Amino acid sequence: MSGALDRELRKRVIASQRQEITEYVIYSKLAESAKDEENRRTLKKLADDELDHYNIWKSLTGEDVKPKSSTVRKHMLYARLFGLTFSLKLMENGEKKAEKFYQTLSEQVPQALAVVDDETKHENQLVELINEERLKYVSAIVLGLNDALVELTGALAGFTFALQDAKLVAMTGLITGIAASLSMGSSEYLSTKSEGGEKSPRKAATYTTIAYILTVFALVVPFIVLNWIYLSLLVSIASGILVLFVFTFYISVAKSLPFRRRFLETASISLGVAALTFMLGLLVRVFFGLEI
């Protein structure tokens, strides 16, 4: 069977074979580290499917190939930093690209159809079964992060022009941000409690508060570290956009949502509010004749 493949096609099949054995190792390692029993069974099933695919390609090439260790390490790191679902969805996106090749290959190698069927019918369904707590509270995290970005970016812009002192802006921003995070966490607690459902009000409030406070520190640190106040503001806004970019990318992958539109929409709102409050700070400073 291996002799029926031409050189270029054989090269691509071996690449697919390596991808399947790499994903088998990743799923197996994730299954070993999974605490939830249902997640462990799901990951084990995913690993078994990838091993079956590997054996299909091996029957064509007649070769054993080793997994790509760098890819294994990368996805294990993603799973630790961003959670299980993010890592799995990222792999799923890569598999969608491979499916086009499998469809083309099936014209010459009918066995490829079995791989395509598994990829489209089984793995997507199995990934959706992964039970991960943090995704249940995504709305609480989004609330804390977006609210901090919009409110505090604008407030820092206003403080910058009104106060003209980086350390004073940092102190005012920290007090404002931490107070707002506690207020927002309390509101999320009451909101979640009034809704009922399976979400814990305490956990929802905790996720909202932590997301808010972390964003506050990301925005305020430039004013503490840097001496030039306007450079501090620019770096603060850039930090906010970076936080927004990373989190929007995470949500887009984990929830299979469009990235570009969500990121541009939220970034536009944050920057728009910052520009308006920057002008407000200028007007307040001129109106009250402040010189600090």
BALOBA-1460 file (C-alpha; in Angstrom, 3 decimals):
// residues 292
<rec num="1" residu="m" x="0.000" y="0.000" z="0.000"/>
<rec num="2" residu="s" x="2.841" y="2.393" z="0.869"/>
<rec num="3" residu="g" x="4.314" y="1.997" z="-2.610"/>
<rec num="4" residu="a" x="1.092" y="3.301" z="-4.198"/>
<rec num="5" residu="l" x="1.770" y="6.800" z="-2.890"/>
<rec num="6" residu="d" x="3.860" y="9.195" z="-4.936"/>
<rec num="7" residu="r" x="6.662" y="11.065" z="-3.214"/>
<rec num="8" residu="e" x="4.815" y="14.341" z="-2.555"/>
<rec num="9" residu="l" x="1.634" y="12.648" z="-1.393"/>
<rec num="10" residu="r" x="3.611" y="10.327" z="0.863"/>
<rec num="11" residu="k" x="5.299" y="13.339" z="2.457"/>
<rec num="12" residu="r" x="1.927" y="14.916" z="3.251"/>
<rec num="13" residu="v" x="0.505" y="11.680" z="4.622"/>
<rec num="14" residu="i" x="3.504" y="11.298" z="6.945"/>
<rec num="15" residu="a" x="2.914" y="14.891" z="8.132"/>
<rec num="16" residu="s" x="-0.707" y="13.974" z="8.900"/>
<rec num="17" residu="q" x="0.483" y="10.828" z="10.641"/>
<rec num="18" residu="r" x="2.792" y="12.918" z="12.837"/>
<rec num="19" residu="q" x="-0.051" y="15.311" z="13.648"/>
<rec num="20" residu="e" x="-2.321" y="12.455" z="14.733"/>
<rec num="21" residu="i" x="0.269" y="10.835" z="17.017"/>
<rec num="22" residu="t" x="1.121" y="14.255" z="18.468"/>
<rec num="23" residu="e" x="-2.532" y="14.881" z="19.286"/>
<rec num="24" residu="y" x="-2.803" y="11.369" z="20.732"/>
<rec num="25" residu="v" x="0.018" y="12.205" z="23.174"/>
<rec num="26" residu="i" x="-1.536" y="15.574" z="24.057"/>
<rec num="27" residu="y" x="-4.974" y="14.103" z="24.765"/>
<rec num="28" residu="s" x="-3.407" y="11.266" z="26.764"/>
<rec num="29" residu="k" x="-1.398" y="13.659" z="28.934"/>
<rec num="30" residu="l" x="-4.407" y="15.910" z="29.452"/>
<rec num="31" residu="a" x="-6.477" y="12.875" z="30.450"/>
<rec num="32" residu="e" x="-3.861" y="11.886" z="33.035"/>
<rec num="33" residu="s" x="-3.932" y="15.359" z="34.606"/>
<rec num="34" residu="a" x="-7.718" y="15.865" z="34.457"/>
<rec num="35" residu="k" x="-9.410" y="16.009" z="37.861"/>
<rec num="36" residu="d" x="-12.958" y="15.640" z="36.585"/>
<rec num="37" residu="e" x="-13.812" y="12.004" z="35.818"/>
<rec num="38" residu="e" x="-16.089" y="12.889" z="32.897"/>
<rec num="39" residu="n" x="-13.386" y="15.070" z="31.373"/>
<rec num="40" residu="r" x="-10.906" y="12.217" z="31.788"/>
<rec num="41" residu="r" x="-13.160" y="9.800" z="29.884"/>
<rec num="42" residu="t" x="-13.769" y="12.375" z="27.147"/>
<rec num="43" residu="l" x="-10.058" y="13.015" z="26.696"/>
<rec num="44" residu="k" x="-9.314" y="9.295" z="26.663"/>
<rec num="45" residu="k" x="-11.866" y="8.828" z="23.869"/>
<rec num="46" residu="l" x="-10.283" y="11.681" z="21.914"/>
<rec num="47" residu="a" x="-6.857" y="10.067" z="22.362"/>
<rec num="48" residu="d" x="-8.148" y="6.702" z="21.149"/>
<rec num="49" residu="d" x="-9.640" y="8.320" z="18.030"/>
<rec num="50" residu="e" x="-6.334" y="10.017" z="17.202"/>
<rec num="51" residu="l" x="-4.472" y="6.742" z="17.636"/>
<rec num="52" residu="d" x="-6.911" y="5.071" z="15.224"/>
<rec num="53" residu="h" x="-6.248" y="7.832" z="12.694"/>
<rec num="54" residu="y" x="-2.504" y="7.402" z="13.147"/>
<rec num="55" residu="n" x="-2.819" y="3.688" z="12.411"/>
<rec num="56" residu="i" x="-4.799" y="4.419" z="9.239"/>
<rec num="57" residu="w" x="-1.959" y="6.600" z="7.948"/>
<rec num="58" residu="k" x="0.616" y="4.078" z="9.127"/>
<rec num="59" residu="s" x="-1.071" y="1.389" z="7.014"/>
<rec num="60" residu="l" x="-0.402" y="3.626" z="3.997"/>
<rec num="61" residu="t" x="3.170" y="4.684" z="4.749"/>
<rec num="62" residu="g" x="4.411" y="1.590" z="6.561"/>
<rec num="63" residu="e" x="6.407" y="3.837" z="8.896"/>
<rec num="64" residu="d" x="6.369" y="4.746" z="12.564"/>
<rec num="65" residu="v" x="6.741" y="8.474" z="13.278"/>
<rec num="66" residu="k" x="7.389" y="10.289" z="16.522"/>
<rec num="67" residu="p" x="5.144" y="13.014" z="17.997"/>
<rec num="68" residu="k" x="6.237" y="16.639" z="17.737"/>
<rec num="69" residu="s" x="7.430" y="17.312" z="21.284"/>
<rec num="70" residu="s" x="7.365" y="21.122" z="20.942"/>
<rec num="71" residu="t" x="3.670" y="21.015" z="20.017"/>
<rec num="72" residu="v" x="2.940" y="18.725" z="22.967"/>
<rec num="73" residu="r" x="4.689" y="21.120" z="25.358"/>
<rec num="74" residu="k" x="2.924" y="24.123" z="23.843"/>
<rec num="75" residu="h" x="-0.579" y="22.703" z="24.279"/>
<rec num="76" residu="m" x="0.152" y="21.453" z="27.786"/>
<rec num="77" residu="l" x="1.240" y="24.995" z="28.665"/>
<rec num="78" residu="y" x="-1.919" y="26.431" z="27.080"/>
<rec num="79" residu="a" x="-4.019" y="24.024" z="29.138"/>
<rec num="80" residu="r" x="-2.329" y="25.125" z="32.358"/>
<rec num="81" residu="l" x="-2.525" y="28.858" z="31.608"/>
<rec num="82" residu="f" x="-5.845" y="29.183" z="29.794"/>
<rec num="83" residu="g" x="-7.694" y="25.988" z="30.637"/>
<rec num="84" residu="l" x="-8.552" y="22.698" z="29.028"/>
<rec num="85" residu="t" x="-11.229" y="23.957" z="26.647"/>
<rec num="86" residu="f" x="-8.967" y="26.617" z="25.140"/>
<rec num="87" residu="s" x="-6.240" y="24.087" z="24.379"/>
<rec num="88" residu="l" x="-8.712" y="21.621" z="22.833"/>
<rec num="89" residu="k" x="-10.460" y="24.245" z="20.709"/>
<rec num="90" residu="l" x="-7.095" y="25.489" z="19.450"/>
<rec num="91" residu="m" x="-6.263" y="21.957" z="18.315"/>
<rec num="92" residu="e" x="-9.703" y="21.626" z="16.790"/>
<rec num="93" residu="n" x="-9.064" y="24.742" z="14.674"/>
<rec num="94" residu="g" x="-5.876" y="23.156" z="13.364"/>
<rec num="95" residu="e" x="-7.733" y="19.958" z="12.543"/>
<rec num="96" residu="k" x="-10.253" y="21.871" z="10.424"/>
<rec num="97" residu="k" x="-7.430" y="22.950" z="8.139"/>
<rec num="98" residu="a" x="-6.257" y="19.340" z="7.849"/>
<rec num="99" residu="e" x="-9.739" y="18.168" z="6.880"/>
<rec num="100" residu="k" x="-9.476" y="19.939" z="3.507"/>
<rec num="101" residu="f" x="-6.384" y="17.891" z="2.718"/>
<rec num="102" residu="y" x="-8.139" y="14.711" z="3.861"/>
<rec num="103" residu="q" x="-11.047" y="15.438" z="1.539"/>
<rec num="104" residu="t" x="-8.645" y="15.841" z="-1.394"/>
<rec num="105" residu="l" x="-6.680" y="12.770" z="-0.364"/>
<rec num="106" residu="s" x="-9.841" y="10.655" z="-0.213"/>
<rec num="107" residu="e" x="-10.036" y="10.749" z="-4.029"/>
<rec num="108" residu="q" x="-6.852" y="8.671" z="-4.133"/>
<rec num="109" residu="v" x="-6.967" y="7.064" z="-0.683"/>
<rec num="110" residu="p" x="-10.500" y="6.055" z="0.382"/>
<rec num="111" residu="q" x="-9.300" y="5.362" z="3.949"/>
<rec num="112" residu="a" x="-9.055" y="9.134" z="4.466"/>
<rec num="113" residu="l" x="-12.863" y="9.335" z="4.513"/>
<rec num="114" residu="a" x="-12.928" y="7.476" z="7.828"/>
<rec num="115" residu="v" x="-10.621" y="10.085" z="9.338"/>
<rec num="116" residu="v" x="-12.767" y="12.947" z="7.995"/>
<rec num="117" residu="d" x="-15.910" y="11.375" z="9.436"/>
<rec num="118" residu="d" x="-14.320" y="11.056" z="12.873"/>
<rec num="119" residu="e" x="-12.985" y="14.606" z="12.834"/>
<rec num="120" residu="t" x="-16.326" y="16.154" z="11.864"/>
<rec num="121" residu="k" x="-18.795" y="13.921" z="13.719"/>
<rec num="122" residu="h" x="-17.058" y="12.830" z="16.893"/>
<rec num="123" residu="e" x="-14.316" y="15.191" z="18.044"/>
<rec num="124" residu="n" x="-16.347" y="18.411" z="17.856"/>
<rec num="125" residu="q" x="-19.068" y="16.772" z="19.928"/>
<rec num="126" residu="l" x="-16.584" y="15.419" z="22.453"/>
<rec num="127" residu="v" x="-14.890" y="18.795" z="22.895"/>
<rec num="128" residu="e" x="-18.261" y="20.337" z="23.733"/>
<rec num="129" residu="l" x="-18.625" y="17.817" z="26.578"/>
<rec num="130" residu="i" x="-15.585" y="19.133" z="28.422"/>
<rec num="131" residu="n" x="-16.743" y="20.442" z="31.788"/>
<rec num="132" residu="e" x="-14.658" y="23.435" z="32.878"/>
<rec num="133" residu="e" x="-15.729" y="25.756" z="35.679"/>
<rec num="134" residu="r" x="-14.144" y="28.959" z="34.438"/>
<rec num="135" residu="l" x="-16.220" y="28.895" z="31.230"/>
<rec num="136" residu="k" x="-19.414" y="28.886" z="33.310"/>
<rec num="137" residu="y" x="-18.342" y="32.226" z="34.717"/>
<rec num="138" residu="v" x="-17.102" y="33.846" z="31.510"/>
<rec num="139" residu="s" x="-19.862" y="36.462" z="31.683"/>
<rec num="140" residu="a" x="-18.667" y="37.456" z="35.181"/>
<rec num="141" residu="i" x="-15.056" y="37.746" z="33.968"/>
<rec num="142" residu="v" x="-16.130" y="39.753" z="30.915"/>
<rec num="143" residu="l" x="-18.121" y="42.097" z="33.136"/>
<rec num="144" residu="g" x="-15.156" y="42.814" z="35.405"/>
<rec num="145" residu="l" x="-12.612" y="43.142" z="32.620"/>
<rec num="146" residu="n" x="-14.671" y="45.253" z="30.209"/>
<rec num="147" residu="d" x="-16.012" y="47.514" z="32.935"/>
<rec num="148" residu="a" x="-12.502" y="48.132" z="34.276"/>
<rec num="149" residu="l" x="-11.153" y="48.847" z="30.806"/>
<rec num="150" residu="v" x="-13.902" y="51.265" z="29.849"/>
<rec num="151" residu="e" x="-14.238" y="53.072" z="33.188"/>
<rec num="152" residu="l" x="-10.647" y="53.173" z="34.374"/>
<rec num="153" residu="t" x="-9.063" y="53.924" z="30.996"/>
<rec num="154" residu="g" x="-11.350" y="56.923" z="30.772"/>
<rec num="155" residu="a" x="-10.752" y="57.906" z="34.391"/>
<rec num="156" residu="l" x="-6.956" y="57.691" z="34.027"/>
<rec num="157" residu="a" x="-7.102" y="59.815" z="30.902"/>
<rec num="158" residu="g" x="-9.121" y="62.435" z="32.760"/>
<rec num="159" residu="f" x="-6.854" y="62.294" z="35.825"/>
<rec num="160" residu="t" x="-3.798" y="62.653" z="33.599"/>
<rec num="161" residu="f" x="-4.816" y="66.014" z="32.224"/>
<rec num="162" residu="a" x="-6.484" y="67.256" z="35.408"/>
<rec num="163" residu="l" x="-3.751" y="66.288" z="37.895"/>
<rec num="164" residu="q" x="-0.551" y="66.332" z="35.782"/>
<rec num="165" residu="d" x="1.335" y="64.093" z="38.234"/>
<rec num="166" residu="a" x="1.992" y="60.398" z="37.501"/>
<rec num="167" residu="k" x="2.174" y="59.256" z="41.130"/>
<rec num="168" residu="l" x="-0.978" y="61.165" z="42.014"/>
<rec num="169" residu="v" x="-2.765" y="59.663" z="39.010"/>
<rec num="170" residu="a" x="-1.592" y="56.184" z="40.064"/>
<rec num="171" residu="m" x="-2.818" y="56.661" z="43.631"/>
<rec num="172" residu="t" x="-6.169" y="58.066" z="42.502"/>
<rec num="173" residu="g" x="-6.539" y="55.340" z="39.890"/>
<rec num="174" residu="l" x="-5.829" y="52.569" z="42.404"/>
<rec num="175" residu="i" x="-8.318" y="53.924" z="44.932"/>
<rec num="176" residu="t" x="-10.958" y="54.417" z="42.246"/>
<rec num="177" residu="g" x="-10.302" y="51.019" z="40.650"/>
<rec num="178" residu="i" x="-10.274" y="48.938" z="43.821"/>
<rec num="179" residu="a" x="-13.413" y="50.637" z="45.134"/>
<rec num="180" residu="a" x="-15.126" y="50.057" z="41.785"/>
<rec num="181" residu="s" x="-14.035" y="46.399" z="41.721"/>
<rec num="182" residu="l" x="-15.607" y="45.754" z="45.119"/>
<rec num="183" residu="s" x="-18.769" y="47.542" z="44.054"/>
<rec num="184" residu="m" x="-18.922" y="45.572" z="40.804"/>
<rec num="185" residu="g" x="-18.303" y="42.284" z="42.622"/>
<rec num="186" residu="s" x="-21.129" y="43.037" z="45.046"/>
<rec num="187" residu="s" x="-23.474" y="43.866" z="42.173"/>
<rec num="188" residu="e" x="-22.567" y="40.618" z="40.407"/>
<rec num="189" residu="y" x="-23.214" y="38.662" z="43.613"/>
<rec num="190" residu="l" x="-26.701" y="40.130" z="44.008"/>
<rec num="191" residu="s" x="-27.448" y="39.768" z="40.296"/>
<rec num="192" residu="t" x="-26.416" y="36.104" z="40.159"/>
<rec num="193" residu="k" x="-28.273" y="35.332" z="43.367"/>
<rec num="194" residu="s" x="-31.487" y="36.899" z="42.067"/>
<rec num="195" residu="e" x="-31.256" y="34.909" z="38.822"/>
<rec num="196" residu="g" x="-31.046" y="31.552" z="40.591"/>
<rec num="197" residu="g" x="-29.663" y="28.817" z="38.350"/>
<rec num="198" residu="e" x="-26.575" y="26.665" z="38.810"/>
<rec num="199" residu="k" x="-23.963" y="29.418" z="39.107"/>
<rec num="200" residu="s" x="-22.622" y="30.242" z="42.556"/>
<rec num="201" residu="p" x="-23.149" y="33.947" z="43.420"/>
<rec num="202" residu="r" x="-19.959" y="33.902" z="45.498"/>
<rec num="203" residu="k" x="-17.853" y="32.493" z="42.676"/>
<rec num="204" residu="a" x="-19.393" y="34.881" z="40.126"/>
<rec num="205" residu="a" x="-18.601" y="37.835" z="42.385"/>
<rec num="206" residu="t" x="-15.050" y="36.545" z="42.938"/>
<rec num="207" residu="y" x="-14.363" y="36.151" z="39.212"/>
<rec num="208" residu="t" x="-15.712" y="39.644" z="38.502"/>
<rec num="209" residu="t" x="-13.703" y="41.259" z="41.309"/>
<rec num="210" residu="i" x="-10.441" y="39.498" z="40.424"/>
<rec num="211" residu="a" x="-10.791" y="40.313" z="36.711"/>
<rec num="212" residu="y" x="-11.459" y="43.953" z="37.580"/>
<rec num="213" residu="i" x="-8.542" y="44.264" z="40.029"/>
<rec num="214" residu="l" x="-6.037" y="42.591" z="37.671"/>
<rec num="215" residu="t" x="-7.080" y="44.978" z="34.902"/>
<rec num="216" residu="v" x="-6.736" y="47.927" z="37.299"/>
<rec num="217" residu="f" x="-3.144" y="46.965" z="38.100"/>
<rec num="218" residu="a" x="-2.317" y="46.480" z="34.407"/>
<rec num="219" residu="l" x="-3.560" y="50.005" z="33.711"/>
<rec num="220" residu="v" x="-2.036" y="51.739" z="36.764"/>
<rec num="221" residu="v" x="1.460" y="50.174" z="36.810"/>
<rec num="222" residu="p" x="2.803" y="52.386" z="33.946"/>
<rec num="223" residu="f" x="2.082" y="55.495" z="36.061"/>
<rec num="224" residu="i" x="4.080" y="53.993" z="38.934"/>
<rec num="225" residu="v" x="7.043" y="52.831" z="36.843"/>
<rec num="226" residu="l" x="7.419" y="55.628" z="34.288"/>
<rec num="227" residu="n" x="8.242" y="59.266" z="34.993"/>
<rec num="228" residu="w" x="6.639" y="61.009" z="31.993"/>
<rec num="229" residu="i" x="2.899" y="61.225" z="32.591"/>
<rec num="230" residu="y" x="1.783" y="61.261" z="28.950"/>
<rec num="231" residu="l" x="4.007" y="58.295" z="28.122"/>
<rec num="232" residu="s" x="2.471" y="56.551" z="31.136"/>
<rec num="233" residu="l" x="-0.994" y="57.171" z="29.727"/>
<rec num="234" residu="l" x="-0.035" y="55.801" z="26.307"/>
<rec num="235" residu="v" x="1.553" y="52.687" z="27.833"/>
<rec num="236" residu="s" x="-1.480" y="52.257" z="30.098"/>
<rec num="237" residu="i" x="-3.842" y="52.357" z="27.123"/>
<rec num="238" residu="a" x="-1.581" y="49.938" z="25.218"/>
<rec num="239" residu="s" x="-1.600" y="47.586" z="28.247"/>
<rec num="240" residu="g" x="-5.387" y="47.731" z="28.318"/>
<rec num="241" residu="i" x="-5.608" y="46.909" z="24.628"/>
<rec num="242" residu="l" x="-3.166" y="44.003" z="25.112"/>
<rec num="243" residu="v" x="-5.262" y="42.628" z="28.000"/>
<rec num="244" residu="l" x="-8.370" y="42.984" z="25.855"/>
<rec num="245" residu="f" x="-6.666" y="41.295" z="22.887"/>
<rec num="246" residu="v" x="-5.531" y="38.278" z="24.927"/>
<rec num="247" residu="f" x="-8.858" y="37.811" z="26.674"/>
<rec num="248" residu="t" x="-10.941" y="38.301" z="23.513"/>
<rec num="249" residu="f" x="-8.754" y="35.760" z="21.734"/>
<rec num="250" residu="y" x="-9.236" y="33.334" z="24.615"/>
<rec num="251" residu="i" x="-13.029" y="33.737" z="24.570"/>
<rec num="252" residu="s" x="-13.169" y="33.528" z="20.772"/>
<rec num="253" residu="v" x="-11.278" y="30.229" z="20.769"/>
<rec num="254" residu="a" x="-12.947" y="28.685" z="23.835"/>
<rec num="255" residu="k" x="-16.470" y="29.693" z="22.781"/>
<rec num="256" residu="s" x="-15.970" y="29.437" z="18.984"/>
<rec num="257" residu="l" x="-16.911" y="33.104" z="18.499"/>
<rec num="258" residu="p" x="-15.680" y="35.638" z="15.894"/>
<rec num="259" residu="f" x="-12.576" y="37.430" z="17.175"/>
<rec num="260" residu="r" x="-12.096" y="40.511" z="14.987"/>
<rec num="261" residu="r" x="-15.531" y="42.082" z="15.436"/>
<rec num="262" residu="r" x="-15.609" y="41.526" z="19.218"/>
<rec num="263" residu="f" x="-12.108" y="42.934" z="19.710"/>
<rec num="264" residu="l" x="-12.625" y="46.010" z="17.516"/>
<rec num="265" residu="e" x="-15.971" y="46.785" z="19.116"/>
<rec num="266" residu="t" x="-14.684" y="46.685" z="22.702"/>
<rec num="267" residu="a" x="-11.412" y="48.448" z="21.858"/>
<rec num="268" residu="s" x="-13.326" y="51.220" z="20.086"/>
<rec num="269" residu="i" x="-15.569" y="51.738" z="23.109"/>
<rec num="270" residu="s" x="-12.613" y="51.828" z="25.524"/>
<rec num="271" residu="l" x="-10.592" y="54.244" z="23.382"/>
<rec num="272" residu="g" x="-13.657" y="56.406" z="22.708"/>
<rec num="273" residu="v" x="-14.418" y="56.750" z="26.407"/>
<rec num="274" residu="a" x="-10.739" y="57.483" z="27.111"/>
<rec num="275" residu="a" x="-10.712" y="60.262" z="24.501"/>
<rec num="276" residu="l" x="-13.909" y="61.828" z="25.853"/>
<rec num="277" residu="t" x="-12.752" y="61.794" z="29.475"/>
<rec num="278" residu="f" x="-9.332" y="63.094" z="28.441"/>
<rec num="279" residu="m" x="-11.115" y="66.124" z="26.979"/>
<rec num="280" residu="l" x="-13.275" y="66.339" z="30.099"/>
<rec num="281" residu="g" x="-10.135" y="66.435" z="32.245"/>
<rec num="282" residu="l" x="-8.769" y="69.241" z="30.101"/>
<rec num="283" residu="l" x="-12.000" y="71.240" z="30.451"/>
<rec num="284" residu="v" x="-12.126" y="70.703" z="34.218"/>
<rec num="285" residu="r" x="-8.518" y="71.807" z="34.579"/>
<rec num="286" residu="v" x="-9.087" y="74.951" z="32.513"/>
<rec num="287" residu="f" x="-12.454" y="75.764" z="34.136"/>
<rec num="288" residu="f" x="-11.152" y="75.455" z="37.711"/>
<rec num="289" residu="g" x="-7.737" y="76.873" z="36.864"/>
<rec num="290" residu="l" x="-5.917" y="73.870" z="38.365"/>
<rec num="291" residu="e" x="-2.113" y="73.943" z="38.379"/>
<rec num="292" residu="i" x="-0.528" y="70.895" z="40.072"/>
